[in-house]
Amino acid sequence: MPQLDTSTWFITITSMIMTLFILFQLKISNYSYPASPESTELKTQKHSTPWEMKWTKIYLPLSLPLR
């Protein structure tokens, strides 16, 4: 049974890692990021729901007065 030749593994693995690194760098460089994320202000929108104007109180058994 012949021996496994591992002499080219180092070159193969090194070139694979370098290729993956270059591909990831090219993928990441295509994204455009905002210049300063702190400068953009988010405007909150007020949603009117039918239960906002109503006031209800829920009585817990422990909050009832002692008899």
N, CA, C and O atoms as a Tripos MOL2 file, in Angstrom:
@<TRIPOS>MOLECULE
protein
  268   267    67     0     0
PROTEIN
NO_CHARGES

@<TRIPOS>ATOM
      1 N           0.8410   -1.1850    0.0000 N.3       1 MET1
      2 CA          0.0000    0.0000    0.0000 C.3       1 MET1
      3 C           0.8870    1.2510    0.0000 C.2       1 MET1
      4 O           1.7580    1.3900    0.8590 O.2       1 MET1
      5 N           0.6720    2.1520   -0.9510 N.am      2 PRO2
      6 CA          1.5830    3.3120   -1.0540 C.3       2 PRO2
      7 C           1.3470    4.3250    0.0720 C.2       2 PRO2
      8 O           0.2610    4.4310    0.6410 O.2       2 PRO2
      9 N           2.4030    5.0470    0.3530 N.am      3 GLN3
     10 CA          2.3350    6.0960    1.3780 C.3       3 GLN3
     11 C           1.6480    7.3400    0.8000 C.2       3 GLN3
     12 O           1.7160    7.6070   -0.4000 O.2       3 GLN3
     13 N           0.9850    8.0910    1.6890 N.am      4 LEU4
     14 CA          0.3230    9.3240    1.2670 C.3       4 LEU4
     15 C           1.3620   10.4290    1.1660 C.2       4 LEU4
     16 O           2.0970   10.7010    2.1160 O.2       4 LEU4
     17 N           1.4100   11.0570    0.0040 N.am      5 ASP5
     18 CA          2.3790   12.1340   -0.2150 C.3       5 ASP5
     19 C           1.8200   13.4390    0.3480 C.2       5 ASP5
     20 O           0.8390   13.9720   -0.1710 O.2       5 ASP5
     21 N           2.4410   13.9490    1.4040 N.am      6 THR6
     22 CA          1.9670   15.1820    2.0470 C.3       6 THR6
     23 C           2.8880   16.3630    1.7770 C.2       6 THR6
     24 O           2.8110   17.3750    2.4730 O.2       6 THR6
     25 N           3.7390   16.2520    0.7990 N.am      7 SER7
     26 CA          4.7060   17.3210    0.5490 C.3       7 SER7
     27 C           4.0460   18.5880   -0.0050 C.2       7 SER7
     28 O           4.5720   19.6850    0.1840 O.2       7 SER7
     29 N           2.9100   18.4550   -0.6790 N.am      8 THR8
     30 CA          2.2810   19.6400   -1.2770 C.3       8 THR8
     31 C           1.1650   20.2060   -0.4000 C.2       8 THR8
     32 O           0.5150   21.1740   -0.7950 O.2       8 THR8
     33 N           0.9300   19.6360    0.7630 N.am      9 TRP9
     34 CA         -0.1720   20.1010    1.6060 C.3       9 TRP9
     35 C           0.0410   21.5200    2.1110 C.2       9 TRP9
     36 O          -0.9000   22.3110    2.1710 O.2       9 TRP9
     37 N           1.2730   21.8400    2.4730 N.am     10 PHE10
     38 CA          1.5370   23.1770    3.0000 C.3      10 PHE10
     39 C           1.2220   24.2460    1.9580 C.2      10 PHE10
     40 O           0.5820   25.2480    2.2760 O.2      10 PHE10
     41 N           1.6570   24.0460    0.7400 N.am     11 ILE11
     42 CA          1.4040   25.0180   -0.3310 C.3      11 ILE11
     43 C          -0.0910   25.0890   -0.6310 C.2      11 ILE11
     44 O          -0.6210   26.1770   -0.8530 O.2      11 ILE11
     45 N          -0.7660   23.9640   -0.6400 N.am     12 THR12
     46 CA         -2.2050   23.9340   -0.9300 C.3      12 THR12
     47 C          -2.9960   24.6590    0.1550 C.2      12 THR12
     48 O          -3.8630   25.4750   -0.1570 O.2      12 THR12
     49 N          -2.7110   24.3720    1.4140 N.am     13 ILE13
     50 CA         -3.4420   25.0030    2.5090 C.3      13 ILE13
     51 C          -3.1340   26.4920    2.5760 C.2      13 ILE13
     52 O          -4.0380   27.2970    2.8000 O.2      13 ILE13
     53 N          -1.8880   26.8670    2.3890 N.am     14 THR14
     54 CA         -1.5120   28.2810    2.4200 C.3      14 THR14
     55 C          -2.1840   29.0530    1.2980 C.2      14 THR14
     56 O          -2.6910   30.1510    1.5260 O.2      14 THR14
     57 N          -2.1980   28.5100    0.1090 N.am     15 SER15
     58 CA         -2.8370   29.2110   -1.0130 C.3      15 SER15
     59 C          -4.3520   29.2820   -0.8180 C.2      15 SER15
     60 O          -4.9760   30.2630   -1.2230 O.2      15 SER15
     61 N          -4.9500   28.2610   -0.2060 N.am     16 MET16
     62 CA         -6.3830   28.2860    0.0560 C.3      16 MET16
     63 C          -6.7260   29.3810    1.0630 C.2      16 MET16
     64 O          -7.6990   30.1130    0.8790 O.2      16 MET16
     65 N          -5.9340   29.4940    2.1190 N.am     17 ILE17
     66 CA         -6.1840   30.5290    3.1290 C.3      17 ILE17
     67 C          -6.0050   31.9180    2.5330 C.2      17 ILE17
     68 O          -6.8010   32.8150    2.8070 O.2      17 ILE17
     69 N          -4.9890   32.1010    1.7370 N.am     18 MET18
     70 CA         -4.7740   33.4060    1.1000 C.3      18 MET18
     71 C          -5.9090   33.7460    0.1410 C.2      18 MET18
     72 O          -6.3450   34.8960    0.0840 O.2      18 MET18
     73 N          -6.3840   32.7740   -0.6010 N.am     19 THR19
     74 CA         -7.4870   33.0050   -1.5340 C.3      19 THR19
     75 C          -8.7610   33.3610   -0.7900 C.2      19 THR19
     76 O          -9.4780   34.2750   -1.1990 O.2      19 THR19
     77 N          -9.0560   32.6570    0.2930 N.am     20 LEU20
     78 CA        -10.2350   32.9880    1.0880 C.3      20 LEU20
     79 C         -10.1260   34.3800    1.6880 C.2      20 LEU20
     80 O         -11.1110   35.1170    1.7150 O.2      20 LEU20
     81 N          -8.9530   34.7510    2.1660 N.am     21 PHE21
     82 CA         -8.7500   36.0750    2.7230 C.3      21 PHE21
     83 C          -8.9960   37.1590    1.6700 C.2      21 PHE21
     84 O          -9.6560   38.1600    1.9450 O.2      21 PHE21
     85 N          -8.4680   36.9530    0.4840 N.am     22 ILE22
     86 CA         -8.6530   37.9350   -0.5890 C.3      22 ILE22
     87 C         -10.1190   38.0260   -0.9970 C.2      22 ILE22
     88 O         -10.6280   39.1220   -1.2290 O.2      22 ILE22
     89 N         -10.7980   36.8980   -1.0860 N.am     23 LEU23
     90 CA        -12.2160   36.9180   -1.4530 C.3      23 LEU23
     91 C         -13.0560   37.6390   -0.4060 C.2      23 LEU23
     92 O         -13.9460   38.4170   -0.7510 O.2      23 LEU23
     93 N         -12.7790   37.3840    0.8800 N.am     24 PHE24
     94 CA        -13.5190   38.0800    1.9330 C.3      24 PHE24
     95 C         -13.2330   39.5740    1.9100 C.2      24 PHE24
     96 O         -14.1390   40.3780    2.1290 O.2      24 PHE24
     97 N         -12.0060   39.9530    1.6510 N.am     25 GLN25
     98 CA        -11.6850   41.3730    1.5790 C.3      25 GLN25
     99 C         -12.4120   42.0400    0.4100 C.2      25 GLN25
    100 O         -12.8710   43.1750    0.5320 O.2      25 GLN25
    101 N         -12.5160   41.3510   -0.7000 N.am     26 LEU26
    102 CA        -13.2360   41.9150   -1.8410 C.3      26 LEU26
    103 C         -14.7220   42.0240   -1.5550 C.2      26 LEU26
    104 O         -15.3590   42.9960   -1.9630 O.2      26 LEU26
    105 N         -15.2870   41.0420   -0.8610 N.am     27 LYS27
    106 CA        -16.7060   41.1010   -0.5060 C.3      27 LYS27
    107 C         -16.9830   42.2550    0.4500 C.2      27 LYS27
    108 O         -17.9500   42.9970    0.2750 O.2      27 LYS27
    109 N         -16.1300   42.4030    1.4620 N.am     28 ILE28
    110 CA        -16.3380   43.4490    2.4570 C.3      28 ILE28
    111 C         -16.1380   44.8290    1.8570 C.2      28 ILE28
    112 O         -16.8260   45.7710    2.2490 O.2      28 ILE28
    113 N         -15.2220   44.9730    0.9230 N.am     29 SER29
    114 CA        -14.9410   46.2960    0.3580 C.3      29 SER29
    115 C         -16.0880   46.8020   -0.5100 C.2      29 SER29
    116 O         -16.1300   47.9940   -0.8160 O.2      29 SER29
    117 N         -17.0130   45.9470   -0.9140 N.am     30 ASN30
    118 CA        -18.1430   46.3910   -1.7390 C.3      30 ASN30
    119 C         -19.2370   47.0630   -0.9260 C.2      30 ASN30
    120 O         -20.0920   47.7420   -1.4950 O.2      30 ASN30
    121 N         -19.2310   46.8880    0.4030 N.am     31 TYR31
    122 CA        -20.2590   47.5000    1.2440 C.3      31 TYR31
    123 C         -19.9210   48.9650    1.4940 C.2      31 TYR31
    124 O         -18.7550   49.3320    1.6390 O.2      31 TYR31
    125 N         -20.9580   49.7950    1.5420 N.am     32 SER32
    126 CA        -20.7430   51.2050    1.8720 C.3      32 SER32
    127 C         -21.3120   51.4720    3.2530 C.2      32 SER32
    128 O         -22.4850   51.2100    3.5190 O.2      32 SER32
    129 N         -20.4740   51.9890    4.1190 N.am     33 TYR33
    130 CA        -20.8680   52.2690    5.4880 C.3      33 TYR33
    131 C         -21.0870   53.7690    5.6570 C.2      33 TYR33
    132 O         -20.4110   54.5610    5.0000 O.2      33 TYR33
    133 N         -22.0210   54.1820    6.5250 N.am     34 PRO34
    134 CA        -22.2120   55.6200    6.7450 C.3      34 PRO34
    135 C         -20.9770   56.2350    7.4070 C.2      34 PRO34
    136 O         -20.2570   55.5730    8.1550 O.2      34 PRO34
    137 N         -20.7530   57.5220    7.1110 N.am     35 ALA35
    138 CA        -19.5450   58.1830    7.6100 C.3      35 ALA35
    139 C         -19.5530   58.2880    9.1300 C.2      35 ALA35
    140 O         -18.5740   57.9270    9.7830 O.2      35 ALA35
    141 N         -20.6530   58.7800    9.6960 N.am     36 SER36
    142 CA        -20.7320   58.8720   11.1570 C.3      36 SER36
    143 C         -22.1200   58.4260   11.5940 C.2      36 SER36
    144 O         -23.0860   59.1610   11.3900 O.2      36 SER36
    145 N         -22.2430   57.2730   12.1740 N.am     37 PRO37
    146 CA        -23.5530   56.7780   12.5740 C.3      37 PRO37
    147 C         -24.1840   57.5950   13.7020 C.2      37 PRO37
    148 O         -25.4040   57.5690   13.8630 O.2      37 PRO37
    149 N         -23.3730   58.3270   14.4930 N.am     38 GLU38
    150 CA        -23.9220   59.1060   15.5870 C.3      38 GLU38
    151 C         -24.6900   60.3240   15.0920 C.2      38 GLU38
    152 O         -25.5730   60.8190   15.7920 O.2      38 GLU38
    153 N         -24.3730   60.8100   13.9110 N.am     39 SER39
    154 CA        -24.9950   62.0500   13.4340 C.3      39 SER39
    155 C         -26.4380   61.8460   12.9700 C.2      39 SER39
    156 O         -27.2130   62.8020   12.9440 O.2      39 SER39
    157 N         -26.8010   60.6500   12.6130 N.am     40 THR40
    158 CA        -28.1640   60.4220   12.1500 C.3      40 THR40
    159 C         -29.0890   60.2870   13.3450 C.2      40 THR40
    160 O         -28.8520   59.4810   14.2450 O.2      40 THR40
    161 N         -30.1470   61.0880   13.3430 N.am     41 GLU41
    162 CA        -31.1080   61.0500   14.4350 C.3      41 GLU41
    163 C         -32.3390   60.2720   13.9980 C.2      41 GLU41
    164 O         -32.8620   60.4740   12.9030 O.2      41 GLU41
    165 N         -32.7880   59.3920   14.8590 N.am     42 LEU42
    166 CA        -33.9750   58.6090   14.5670 C.3      42 LEU42
    167 C         -35.1960   59.3440   15.0910 C.2      42 LEU42
    168 O         -35.2100   59.8030   16.2330 O.2      42 LEU42
    169 N         -36.2040   59.4510   14.2680 N.am     43 LYS43
    170 CA        -37.4370   60.1020   14.6840 C.3      43 LYS43
    171 C         -38.4170   59.0300   15.1380 C.2      43 LYS43
    172 O         -38.7380   58.1040   14.3930 O.2      43 LYS43
    173 N         -38.8810   59.1700   16.3590 N.am     44 THR44
    174 CA        -39.8430   58.2020   16.8690 C.3      44 THR44
    175 C         -41.2370   58.5850   16.4060 C.2      44 THR44
    176 O         -41.6250   59.7530   16.4420 O.2      44 THR44
    177 N         -41.9640   57.6000   15.9800 N.am     45 GLN45
    178 CA        -43.3220   57.8340   15.5130 C.3      45 GLN45
    179 C         -44.2960   57.4530   16.6030 C.2      45 GLN45
    180 O         -44.1540   56.4180   17.2540 O.2      45 GLN45
    181 N         -45.2920   58.3080   16.7950 N.am     46 LYS46
    182 CA        -46.3080   58.0580   17.8100 C.3      46 LYS46
    183 C         -47.4580   57.3090   17.1600 C.2      46 LYS46
    184 O         -48.0950   57.8090   16.2330 O.2      46 LYS46
    185 N         -47.7160   56.1100   17.6530 N.am     47 HIS47
    186 CA        -48.8230   55.3210   17.1470 C.3      47 HIS47
    187 C         -49.9790   55.4490   18.1220 C.2      47 HIS47
    188 O         -49.8180   55.2430   19.3250 O.2      47 HIS47
    189 N         -51.1290   55.7860   17.5980 N.am     48 SER48
    190 CA        -52.2720   55.8880   18.4920 C.3      48 SER48
    191 C         -52.9830   54.5410   18.5360 C.2      48 SER48
    192 O         -53.3850   53.9900   17.5110 O.2      48 SER48
    193 N         -53.1200   54.0390   19.7300 N.am     49 THR49
    194 CA        -53.8060   52.7730   19.9320 C.3      49 THR49
    195 C         -55.0610   53.0340   20.7510 C.2      49 THR49
    196 O         -55.0910   53.9850   21.5320 O.2      49 THR49
    197 N         -56.0780   52.2320   20.5970 N.am     50 PRO50
    198 CA        -57.3420   52.5250   21.2840 C.3      50 PRO50
    199 C         -57.2450   52.4320   22.8040 C.2      50 PRO50
    200 O         -58.0900   52.9990   23.4980 O.2      50 PRO50
    201 N         -56.2520   51.7420   23.3410 N.am     51 TRP51
    202 CA        -56.1760   51.6070   24.7870 C.3      51 TRP51
    203 C         -55.2920   52.6660   25.4450 C.2      51 TRP51
    204 O         -55.1110   52.6410   26.6620 O.2      51 TRP51
    205 N         -54.7370   53.6000   24.6570 N.am     52 GLU52
    206 CA        -53.8800   54.6150   25.2510 C.3      52 GLU52
    207 C         -54.6670   55.5980   26.1190 C.2      52 GLU52
    208 O         -54.1540   56.0490   27.1440 O.2      52 GLU52
    209 N         -55.9000   55.9410   25.7340 N.am     53 MET53
    210 CA        -56.6670   56.9320   26.4660 C.3      53 MET53
    211 C         -57.3750   56.3290   27.6710 C.2      53 MET53
    212 O         -57.8580   57.0690   28.5290 O.2      53 MET53
    213 N         -57.4490   55.0310   27.7560 N.am     54 LYS54
    214 CA        -58.1390   54.3910   28.8570 C.3      54 LYS54
    215 C         -57.1590   54.1300   29.9970 C.2      54 LYS54
    216 O         -55.9680   53.9100   29.7790 O.2      54 LYS54
    217 N         -57.6940   54.1590   31.2240 N.am     55 TRP55
    218 CA        -56.8690   53.8860   32.3820 C.3      55 TRP55
    219 C         -57.5110   52.7520   33.1540 C.2      55 TRP55
    220 O         -58.6680   52.8270   33.5670 O.2      55 TRP55
    221 N         -56.7470   51.7260   33.3320 N.am     56 THR56
    222 CA        -57.2660   50.5920   34.0830 C.3      56 THR56
    223 C         -56.2770   50.2590   35.1800 C.2      56 THR56
    224 O         -55.0750   50.4810   35.0410 O.2      56 THR56
    225 N         -56.7930   49.7280   36.2640 N.am     57 LYS57
    226 CA        -55.9230   49.3240   37.3600 C.3      57 LYS57
    227 C         -56.1890   47.8610   37.6460 C.2      57 LYS57
    228 O         -57.3370   47.4290   37.7560 O.2      57 LYS57
    229 N         -55.1310   47.1210   37.7620 N.am     58 ILE58
    230 CA        -55.2500   45.7080   38.0530 C.3      58 ILE58
    231 C         -54.8980   45.5200   39.5140 C.2      58 ILE58
    232 O         -53.8140   45.9090   39.9510 O.2      58 ILE58
    233 N         -55.7920   44.9340   40.2600 N.am     59 TYR59
    234 CA        -55.5650   44.6960   41.6820 C.3      59 TYR59
    235 C         -54.9840   43.3030   41.8790 C.2      59 TYR59
    236 O         -55.5900   42.2970   41.5100 O.2      59 TYR59
    237 N         -53.8250   43.2720   42.4530 N.am     60 LEU60
    238 CA        -53.2040   41.9930   42.7760 C.3      60 LEU60
    239 C         -53.7290   41.5400   44.1410 C.2      60 LEU60
    240 O         -54.0540   42.3810   44.9790 O.2      60 LEU60
    241 N         -53.8150   40.2690   44.3710 N.am     61 PRO61
    242 CA        -54.2990   39.8100   45.6750 C.3      61 PRO61
    243 C         -53.4520   40.3030   46.8420 C.2      61 PRO61
    244 O         -53.9860   40.5310   47.9280 O.2      61 PRO61
    245 N         -52.1660   40.4700   46.6510 N.am     62 LEU62
    246 CA        -51.2970   40.9110   47.7380 C.3      62 LEU62
    247 C         -51.3960   42.4130   47.9900 C.2      62 LEU62
    248 O         -51.0320   42.8770   49.0710 O.2      62 LEU62
    249 N         -51.8840   43.1880   47.0060 N.am     63 SER63
    250 CA        -51.9730   44.6280   47.1880 C.3      63 SER63
    251 C         -53.3090   45.0680   47.7690 C.2      63 SER63
    252 O         -53.5070   46.2570   48.0170 O.2      63 SER63
    253 N         -54.2210   44.1430   47.9900 N.am     64 LEU64
    254 CA        -55.5010   44.5210   48.5860 C.3      64 LEU64
    255 C         -55.3060   44.8490   50.0650 C.2      64 LEU64
    256 O         -54.4110   44.2940   50.7030 O.2      64 LEU64
    257 N         -56.1180   45.7330   50.6140 N.am     65 PRO65
    258 CA        -55.9490   46.0780   52.0380 C.3      65 PRO65
    259 C         -56.2740   44.8900   52.9490 C.2      65 PRO65
    260 O         -57.0840   44.0260   52.6120 O.2      65 PRO65
    261 N         -55.6300   44.8750   54.0890 N.am     66 LEU66
    262 CA        -55.8410   43.7900   55.0470 C.3      66 LEU66
    263 C         -57.1880   43.9290   55.7260 C.2      66 LEU66
    264 O         -57.6390   45.0490   55.9650 O.2      66 LEU66
    265 N         -57.8370   42.8290   56.0390 N.am     67 ARG67
    266 CA        -59.1510   42.8780   56.6990 C.3      67 ARG67
    267 C         -59.0230   42.6820   58.1680 C.2      67 ARG67
    268 O         -60.0250   42.6930   58.8820 O.2      67 ARG67
@<TRIPOS>BOND
     1     1     2 1
     2     2     3 1
     3     3     4 2
     4     3     5 am
     5     5     6 1
     6     6     7 1
     7     7     8 2
     8     7     9 am
     9     9    10 1
    10    10    11 1
    11    11    12 2
    12    11    13 am
    13    13    14 1
    14    14    15 1
    15    15    16 2
    16    15    17 am
    17    17    18 1
    18    18    19 1
    19    19    20 2
    20    19    21 am
    21    21    22 1
    22    22    23 1
    23    23    24 2
    24    23    25 am
    25    25    26 1
    26    26    27 1
    27    27    28 2
    28    27    29 am
    29    29    30 1
    30    30    31 1
    31    31    32 2
    32    31    33 am
    33    33    34 1
    34    34    35 1
    35    35    36 2
    36    35    37 am
    37    37    38 1
    38    38    39 1
    39    39    40 2
    40    39    41 am
    41    41    42 1
    42    42    43 1
    43    43    44 2
    44    43    45 am
    45    45    46 1
    46    46    47 1
    47    47    48 2
    48    47    49 am
    49    49    50 1
    50    50    51 1
    51    51    52 2
    52    51    53 am
    53    53    54 1
    54    54    55 1
    55    55    56 2
    56    55    57 am
    57    57    58 1
    58    58    59 1
    59    59    60 2
    60    59    61 am
    61    61    62 1
    62    62    63 1
    63    63    64 2
    64    63    65 am
    65    65    66 1
    66    66    67 1
    67    67    68 2
    68    67    69 am
    69    69    70 1
    70    70    71 1
    71    71    72 2
    72    71    73 am
    73    73    74 1
    74    74    75 1
    75    75    76 2
    76    75    77 am
    77    77    78 1
    78    78    79 1
    79    79    80 2
    80    79    81 am
    81    81    82 1
    82    82    83 1
    83    83    84 2
    84    83    85 am
    85    85    86 1
    86    86    87 1
    87    87    88 2
    88    87    89 am
    89    89    90 1
    90    90    91 1
    91    91    92 2
    92    91    93 am
    93    93    94 1
    94    94    95 1
    95    95    96 2
    96    95    97 am
    97    97    98 1
    98    98    99 1
    99    99   100 2
   100    99   101 am
   101   101   102 1
   102   102   103 1
   103   103   104 2
   104   103   105 am
   105   105   106 1
   106   106   107 1
   107   107   108 2
   108   107   109 am
   109   109   110 1
   110   110   111 1
   111   111   112 2
   112   111   113 am
   113   113   114 1
   114   114   115 1
   115   115   116 2
   116   115   117 am
   117   117   118 1
   118   118   119 1
   119   119   120 2
   120   119   121 am
   121   121   122 1
   122   122   123 1
   123   123   124 2
   124   123   125 am
   125   125   126 1
   126   126   127 1
   127   127   128 2
   128   127   129 am
   129   129   130 1
   130   130   131 1
   131   131   132 2
   132   131   133 am
   133   133   134 1
   134   134   135 1
   135   135   136 2
   136   135   137 am
   137   137   138 1
   138   138   139 1
   139   139   140 2
   140   139   141 am
   141   141   142 1
   142   142   143 1
   143   143   144 2
   144   143   145 am
   145   145   146 1
   146   146   147 1
   147   147   148 2
   148   147   149 am
   149   149   150 1
   150   150   151 1
   151   151   152 2
   152   151   153 am
   153   153   154 1
   154   154   155 1
   155   155   156 2
   156   155   157 am
   157   157   158 1
   158   158   159 1
   159   159   160 2
   160   159   161 am
   161   161   162 1
   162   162   163 1
   163   163   164 2
   164   163   165 am
   165   165   166 1
   166   166   167 1
   167   167   168 2
   168   167   169 am
   169   169   170 1
   170   170   171 1
   171   171   172 2
   172   171   173 am
   173   173   174 1
   174   174   175 1
   175   175   176 2
   176   175   177 am
   177   177   178 1
   178   178   179 1
   179   179   180 2
   180   179   181 am
   181   181   182 1
   182   182   183 1
   183   183   184 2
   184   183   185 am
   185   185   186 1
   186   186   187 1
   187   187   188 2
   188   187   189 am
   189   189   190 1
   190   190   191 1
   191   191   192 2
   192   191   193 am
   193   193   194 1
   194   194   195 1
   195   195   196 2
   196   195   197 am
   197   197   198 1
   198   198   199 1
   199   199   200 2
   200   199   201 am
   201   201   202 1
   202   202   203 1
   203   203   204 2
   204   203   205 am
   205   205   206 1
   206   206   207 1
   207   207   208 2
   208   207   209 am
   209   209   210 1
   210   210   211 1
   211   211   212 2
   212   211   213 am
   213   213   214 1
   214   214   215 1
   215   215   216 2
   216   215   217 am
   217   217   218 1
   218   218   219 1
   219   219   220 2
   220   219   221 am
   221   221   222 1
   222   222   223 1
   223   223   224 2
   224   223   225 am
   225   225   226 1
   226   226   227 1
   227   227   228 2
   228   227   229 am
   229   229   230 1
   230   230   231 1
   231   231   232 2
   232   231   233 am
   233   233   234 1
   234   234   235 1
   235   235   236 2
   236   235   237 am
   237   237   238 1
   238   238   239 1
   239   239   240 2
   240   239   241 am
   241   241   242 1
   242   242   243 1
   243   243   244 2
   244   243   245 am
   245   245   246 1
   246   246   247 1
   247   247   248 2
   248   247   249 am
   249   249   250 1
   250   250   251 1
   251   251   252 2
   252   251   253 am
   253   253   254 1
   254   254   255 1
   255   255   256 2
   256   255   257 am
   257   257   258 1
   258   258   259 1
   259   259   260 2
   260   259   261 am
   261   261   262 1
   262   262   263 1
   263   263   264 2
   264   263   265 am
   265   265   266 1
   266   266   267 1
   267   267   268 2
@<TRIPOS>SUBSTRUCTURE
     1 MET1         2 RESIDUE 1 A MET
     2 PRO2         6 RESIDUE 1 A PRO
     3 GLN3        10 RESIDUE 1 A GLN
     4 LEU4        14 RESIDUE 1 A LEU
     5 ASP5        18 RESIDUE 1 A ASP
     6 THR6        22 RESIDUE 1 A THR
     7 SER7        26 RESIDUE 1 A SER
     8 THR8        30 RESIDUE 1 A THR
     9 TRP9        34 RESIDUE 1 A TRP
    10 PHE10       38 RESIDUE 1 A PHE
    11 ILE11       42 RESIDUE 1 A ILE
    12 THR12       46 RESIDUE 1 A THR
    13 ILE13       50 RESIDUE 1 A ILE
    14 THR14       54 RESIDUE 1 A THR
    15 SER15       58 RESIDUE 1 A SER
    16 MET16       62 RESIDUE 1 A MET
    17 ILE17       66 RESIDUE 1 A ILE
    18 MET18       70 RESIDUE 1 A MET
    19 THR19       74 RESIDUE 1 A THR
    20 LEU20       78 RESIDUE 1 A LEU
    21 PHE21       82 RESIDUE 1 A PHE
    22 ILE22       86 RESIDUE 1 A ILE
    23 LEU23       90 RESIDUE 1 A LEU
    24 PHE24       94 RESIDUE 1 A PHE
    25 GLN25       98 RESIDUE 1 A GLN
    26 LEU26      102 RESIDUE 1 A LEU
    27 LYS27      106 RESIDUE 1 A LYS
    28 ILE28      110 RESIDUE 1 A ILE
    29 SER29      114 RESIDUE 1 A SER
    30 ASN30      118 RESIDUE 1 A ASN
    31 TYR31      122 RESIDUE 1 A TYR
    32 SER32      126 RESIDUE 1 A SER
    33 TYR33      130 RESIDUE 1 A TYR
    34 PRO34      134 RESIDUE 1 A PRO
    35 ALA35      138 RESIDUE 1 A ALA
    36 SER36      142 RESIDUE 1 A SER
    37 PRO37      146 RESIDUE 1 A PRO
    38 GLU38      150 RESIDUE 1 A GLU
    39 SER39      154 RESIDUE 1 A SER
    40 THR40      158 RESIDUE 1 A THR
    41 GLU41      162 RESIDUE 1 A GLU
    42 LEU42      166 RESIDUE 1 A LEU
    43 LYS43      170 RESIDUE 1 A LYS
    44 THR44      174 RESIDUE 1 A THR
    45 GLN45      178 RESIDUE 1 A GLN
    46 LYS46      182 RESIDUE 1 A LYS
    47 HIS47      186 RESIDUE 1 A HIS
    48 SER48      190 RESIDUE 1 A SER
    49 THR49      194 RESIDUE 1 A THR
    50 PRO50      198 RESIDUE 1 A PRO
    51 TRP51      202 RESIDUE 1 A TRP
    52 GLU52      206 RESIDUE 1 A GLU
    53 MET53      210 RESIDUE 1 A MET
    54 LYS54      214 RESIDUE 1 A LYS
    55 TRP55      218 RESIDUE 1 A TRP
    56 THR56      222 RESIDUE 1 A THR
    57 LYS57      226 RESIDUE 1 A LYS
    58 ILE58      230 RESIDUE 1 A ILE
    59 TYR59      234 RESIDUE 1 A TYR
    60 LEU60      238 RESIDUE 1 A LEU
    61 PRO61      242 RESIDUE 1 A PRO
    62 LEU62      246 RESIDUE 1 A LEU
    63 SER63      250 RESIDUE 1 A SER
    64 LEU64      254 RESIDUE 1 A LEU
    65 PRO65      258 RESIDUE 1 A PRO
    66 LEU66      262 RESIDUE 1 A LEU
    67 ARG67      266 RESIDUE 1 A ARG
